[in-house]
Amino acid sequence: MKLKNRSDKKELLDSEGIPFDAIKQNMHELDIINSLLGGHRVTLSGFKKTAGTAKQLVVCEIGCGGGDNLFFLKKWCEKKGISAIFIGVDINNNCIEYAKSKMHGNEFHFVVGNYKACQFAEKPDIVFSSLFCHHFSDVELVGMLQWMEKNSSIGFFVNDLHRNIIAYYSIKWLTKFFSRSYLVRNDAPLSVLRGFKKTEWARTLKQAGINNYCLQWKWAFRWLIVSTNKNK
């Protein structure tokens, strides 16, 4: 297995015509994986670093999928007495429908479409993505990072995968034996191959003209990037 360069093979989830039941099972299992392997904890770490001491926030996740990250953050904000509005953006209508079926209330707003087409009356305080960046090429990522910086008033953060041989084989065998979703069994190990090395993030952030950031490795095999206005 060669991991020197990112894979350019597309994940099944990025194809069209996937049945809703398959999407539903995929989203359900991804939530479990994020809970058990620390993905939600990494997202929360990025959220807290970006939000600071703010008690009122508008938070937007691009590539929100089934909305599990937003629901996790909402529950945490409730415990901490933080008033927050959550916006989820995803190009896949089935993912948004699944998110809407799980999450109700005036604090959630979901948008079907390309994140680049979003028009905000006022900028969200925080924009973030989790396991979204690896779906794109290095060139596309430059524009995405610039968009996140431009459209956030406090800052943005990214939670994504570390391309690592241990991570690859661990998720490959875990999903082979425990997953009932053909999407997860195919896409989970492939997503690791589409993940990033530290030097690749540093290069891409430099190309995007973003210098005010903190890049940290997090368990299990994640990179957390936080960029806030206070660091400018």
Residue pairs with C-beta under 8 A, 6 or more apart in sequence:
1 165
1 168
1 169
3 163
3 164
3 165
3 168
3 193
6 134
6 138
6 163
6 193
6 194
6 195
6 196
6 200
7 190
7 193
7 194
8 137
8 194
9 190
9 193
9 194
11 135
11 186
11 187
11 190
11 191
11 194
12 18
12 182
12 183
12 186
12 187
13 23
13 26
13 92
13 183
13 187
14 135
18 94
18 183
20 94
20 97
20 98
22 181
22 182
22 183
23 92
23 94
23 95
23 98
23 183
24 94
24 98
25 180
25 181
25 183
25 184
26 181
26 183
26 184
26 187
27 65
27 66
27 68
27 95
27 98
27 99
28 66
28 181
29 179
29 180
29 181
29 184
30 65
30 66
30 68
30 131
30 184
31 66
31 68
33 39
33 171
33 184
33 188
34 40
34 43
34 68
34 69
34 72
34 130
37 220
38 218
38 219
38 220
38 222
39 130
39 131
39 159
39 222
40 68
40 69
40 72
41 218
42 130
42 159
42 218
42 222
42 224
43 69
43 72
43 73
43 128
43 130
43 159
44 72
44 73
44 76
45 218
45 224
46 128
46 157
46 158
46 159
46 224
46 225
46 226
47 59
47 73
47 76
47 126
47 128
47 157
49 157
49 214
49 226
49 228
50 126
50 128
50 154
50 155
50 156
50 157
50 226
50 228
51 57
51 82
51 125
51 126
51 154
52 154
52 228
52 230
54 82
54 125
54 154
55 81
55 82
55 83
56 82
56 83
56 84
57 77
57 82
57 83
57 84
57 85
57 125
57 126
57 154
58 84
58 85
58 87
58 122
58 124
58 125
58 126
59 70
59 73
59 84
59 85
59 86
59 87
59 124
59 125
59 126
59 127
59 128
60 86
60 87
60 88
60 89
60 118
60 120
60 124
60 126
60 127
60 128
60 151
60 152
61 69
61 70
61 86
61 87
61 88
61 89
61 127
61 128
61 129
61 130
62 89
62 90
62 115
62 118
62 127
62 128
62 129
62 132
62 144
62 148
63 89
63 90
63 115
63 129
63 130
63 131
63 132
63 135
64 70
64 88
64 89
64 90
64 95
64 96
64 99
64 110
65 90
65 92
65 95
65 99
65 131
66 95
66 98
66 99
66 102
67 88
67 98
67 99
67 102
67 103
67 108
67 110
69 128
69 130
70 86
70 88
70 99
70 103
70 108
71 102
71 103
73 84
73 86
74 84
74 86
74 103
74 107
74 108
77 83
77 84
84 107
85 107
85 109
86 107
86 108
86 109
87 109
87 110
87 111
87 124
88 96
88 99
88 108
88 109
88 110
88 111
89 110
89 111
89 113
89 115
89 118
90 96
90 99
90 110
90 111
90 112
91 112
91 113
91 114
91 115
92 112
93 112
96 110
96 111
96 112
99 108
99 110
100 110
111 118
115 144
115 147
116 143
116 147
118 151
120 151
122 153
123 151
123 152
123 153
124 151
124 152
124 153
125 152
125 153
125 154
126 152
126 154
126 155
126 156
126 157
127 148
127 151
127 152
127 156
128 148
128 156
128 157
128 158
128 159
129 144
129 148
129 158
129 159
129 160
130 158
130 159
130 160
131 159
131 160
131 161
131 191
132 160
133 141
133 144
133 158
133 160
133 196
134 160
134 161
134 191
134 194
134 195
134 196
135 194
136 144
138 200
138 204
141 204
141 208
142 204
142 207
142 208
143 208
145 156
145 158
145 204
145 205
145 208
145 210
146 208
146 209
146 210
148 156
148 158
148 227
149 155
149 156
149 208
149 210
149 227
153 229
154 228
154 229
155 226
155 227
155 228
155 229
155 230
155 231
156 226
156 227
157 224
157 225
157 226
157 227
158 223
158 224
158 225
159 218
159 222
159 223
159 224
160 195
160 196
160 222
160 223
161 167
161 191
161 192
161 194
161 195
161 196
161 221
161 222
161 223
162 195
162 196
162 197
162 217
162 221
162 222
162 223
163 192
163 193
163 194
163 195
163 196
163 197
164 192
164 195
164 221
166 221
167 192
167 195
167 220
167 221
168 189
168 192
168 193
170 220
171 188
171 189
171 192
172 188
172 189
175 184
175 185
175 188
175 189
176 185
179 185
179 188
192 221
195 221
196 223
198 215
198 217
198 223
201 215
201 223
201 225
202 215
205 211
205 213
205 215
205 225
210 227
212 227
212 228
212 229
212 231
212 232
213 225
213 226
213 227
213 231
214 224
214 225
214 226
214 227
214 231
215 223
215 224
215 225
216 223
216 224
216 225
216 226
217 223
217 224
218 224
